[in-house]
Amino acid sequence: MRLRVEFTTEPFDLDEAPTHAVVAREVIQGAELDAVDVGPFGNTAEGGADEVLTAVDSLLRQALASGATRVSLQVNVIEEEIR
């Protein structure tokens, strides 16, 4: 099974990325995921179910420990390409 996770962390700061946002992005970029897209207002990554769920666990723990007061996320099952 493949999953796609989309997430944002709060509070927002339009002038400079807060520590919790930087930490969350680093977790996702360092995970064994593919199709990672990070941006100022949202982040998306795809990968196998185990890899995504492991990354989400780490993302939640580390972002909250780094000052996030809210983490909004959505996880979707995505269709795998038939080869």
LINKAHU-V292273 format. One record per residue. N is the residue number from 1. PSI is psi as a letter, one per 20 degrees, with the letter a starting at -180 (* if undefined). Layout:
# LINKAHU-V292273
[[N PSI] [N PSI]]
This chain:
# LINKAHU-V292273
[[1 p] [2 q] [3 q] [4 p] [5 p] [6 p] [7 q] [8 q] [9 q] [10 q] [11 q] [12 q] [13 o] [14 i] [15 h] [16 p] [17 p] [18 q] [19 g] [20 h] [21 g] [22 g] [23 g] [24 g] [25 g] [26 h] [27 g] [28 g] [29 h] [30 i] [31 r] [32 m] [33 r] [34 r] [35 l] [36 p] [37 o] [38 q] [39 r] [40 h] [41 j] [42 q] [43 q] [44 q] [45 q] [46 q] [47 a] [48 q] [49 g] [50 g] [51 g] [52 g] [53 h] [54 g] [55 g] [56 g] [57 g] [58 g] [59 g] [60 g] [61 g] [62 h] [63 g] [64 h] [65 i] [66 j] [67 j] [68 p] [69 i] [70 p] [71 o] [72 p] [73 q] [74 p] [75 p] [76 q] [77 p] [78 q] [79 p] [80 q] [81 p] [82 p] [83 *]]
